[in-house]
Amino acid sequence: MKRFDEKPLSWSAISSFLYDPEQWYAKYVLCIEQASNASMDLGKEIGALLASDPTFLPSVPRHSYFEYELSAKLGERDLIGYIDSYEPHTDLLEYKTGKKAWNQRRVDEHGQLTLYALLLNLMHKVKPEDIRFRLVWLPTQENGDFSISLKNTDPVIFETTRTMRDILLFGAYVHNVYGQMEECAKQHTGTVG
């Protein structure tokens, strides 16, 4: 339980818990690393190339800062996030790879962007309405040799918004999910009354 309580809460942890609480418990409480796969490896490689090589996929927008760290407290809970590419207080880019199609609704509902808006407000008092939020999807495909590659070099760019109301509701949501995480961890350690 101590390791769980001491770690800042990230979007990865929240989404892992929502997807599969057992997998979340293994990774975020027991610290058992999950094996990466070809899709994850490709995403990391593309992110690194976007940050280091301006000639790589020149049609993909970039900003001054890559992997911009955000950290703040929400009540007693430490939160953390890393914006893929950021222009301070004005523009945020989140890069995604994968074959599952992104669409406007999925982008509008994506909690990672809302978490970033909340963290920017907590850290710098930036209103979400003052930030341009874009998700840049680079579709991938499976090849005949079981490898993964980009489907094409043209990004699909979605623009979305967040509001003060969104981040207030999201803050309450984070508290709720964290409570569920605590209960799950307690059940595994046998500390439930």
N, C-alpha and C positions, 0 to 999 in steps of 0.2 A: 504494500500500500504506500509506503514512504516514497518509492521511486515514482509512482503514479502522481502523488500529491506534489512532488517537487518539479515535475516537468511542465514547461509552458504548454498550453493547449493550442494546437495548430489545426488548420483545416484538414490536413491529412488524418489526424487523429479523429476528428469529428466524423469525417466521411467514412473512415474505416469502421468506426463504431456503428454507424447507421447501416452500413452494408453487411457487417458480420461481427457481432459483439465478441464471439470467440476468437476470431482472427485478431481483432483489436486488442483483446486481453493478452494474447500471446506476444504481440509486437510491442504494445505500449506499456504493459505492466510487467511482463516477464522479460522483456527486452530480447525476444527471440527474433532475429532478423529474418525477413521473408526473402526468398530467392527472387532475384530480378528475372525478367523475361525479355524477349527480343523487343517487344513494343516499348517497355520501360527504358531499355538501354538506348533505343533509337531516340526517344524523347529527350533523354539527358544529353546525348551527343548533339542533337540539333540545337538545344538550348545553349550549350557551350559554344558551338560554332556561331550562332547568332550574336552572342556576346563578344566573341573574339575576332571575328572576320567579317568586316563590312561588305565584302564582295560575295559572301555566301547568302544566297536567296535575297538579292537586293530589293525585291518587291515586298519583303516583310518589313513593316515599320519598326523602328528602334528609337529608344530615348537615351538620355545621358547616363542613367544608372541602370545596371543589371543586378538582379537578385537583391533588390533594395530591402533591407531588413526593417521590419516593423515589430515593435514589442511594446506592450502596455498592460496595465492591470485593469481588469473589469471586476470591481469588487475585490475579493480576495484572490481571484484567479488570474494568473499570468497568461497572456495570449501572445502568440508569435505568428508571423507570416513573412513571406518573401515575395515581393512583386517582381515578376519576370523582367519588366523594363518600365522605367518610371521617369517622368519629368516632374520634379517636385511641385506639389500643390495644384497641378493642372491636368496631367494626362497619365494614364495607367494602361499598360498593355499586359495581357496574360496570354501566353502561348500554350496551345494544346495540340498534341498530335493524337492520332488514333483513327480507327476506321468507323467507330460509332459516330454518326453524323451529329454535328452541332446544329441547332436551329435557334431562332430568335427567342422562343419561349424558354428553351433550356438555358440559354445565356442569361435571360432576365431573372431566372430563378436560381442561378448558380450561387451557392452560399460562399464560395471562396472570394468572390468579388465583394460581397456584402461584408465579409470579415475584414477585407482590406479597407473598405470605407469606414468601418467602425474603428479600426486601429489608427487610421490616419486622423480621424476626429479626436480620438483619445490622446494621441501623441502630439499633434500639431494644431488641433482645433480647426482643421480643414472641414468645411461643410461638403457632404457628398455631392450636393448640387453644383459645386464649383469644379468638380473633377470630370474629365472625359474618361469613360470606362470602355475599353475595347478588348474583345477576346479574338485572338487570331488563331484560326484552326488550320492546321496543315494536315490534310487527309493522308492516311497511310493505307497500304495494301499488303496482303500476304502474298509472297512469291511462291512459285512452285517448289523451291528448295527449302520451304518453311522459314525463310527469312522475312523481314519486314522492311519496307522501303516507302519513301514518299510516293504518293499517287501522282502528284504533279508538283510543280514549283510555285503555283499560284495560290496564295493564301485566301482563305474565306474569312472576311473580317466582319464581326458583329459589333455594333455599338449598343450600349445599354446605359441605364441610369440607376442611381440609388439616391434615396432621400433620407432626411433626418428620421422620419418615421420608420423607414426600413431598418436603419441601424439600431434604433431603440427596440424594435420588435426582435431583431436578431440578437441583441444583447440578452433579452429575456429567454430566447431560444437556446443560446449558449449555456445559460445557467441551468435550464431544464435538462439539456443533453448531458451536461457535466454531472448533474445529480443522478442520472441514469447510469453513467459510467461508474460513479462511486458505488452505487448499489450492486452493479455487476461485479466490480472488484471485491467488494465485501462478501458477496456470495461465494466467490472462488476461494477466498481466504478463510471462510467460515466465521466471519466476524459479524454476521447479521444477528440482531437480537432476537 
